[in-house]
């Protein structure tokens, strides 16, 4: 009789212990997903920044060329 009472008392703990590995697995999958999203966002911002720098460099070169040509009256 005492064994049955002890087993009944331990059952919720066993059920919780059985769920913990699944919970940890889901949490680790979520952490990996979040990390992957962060990497993707960083890559997108990095590409956008590089394109912006290239555009600025192109514009500065174009404007400087026009100023030099205008100064020397080539335009």
Beta strands, then each sheet from edge to edge (+ up, - down):
end
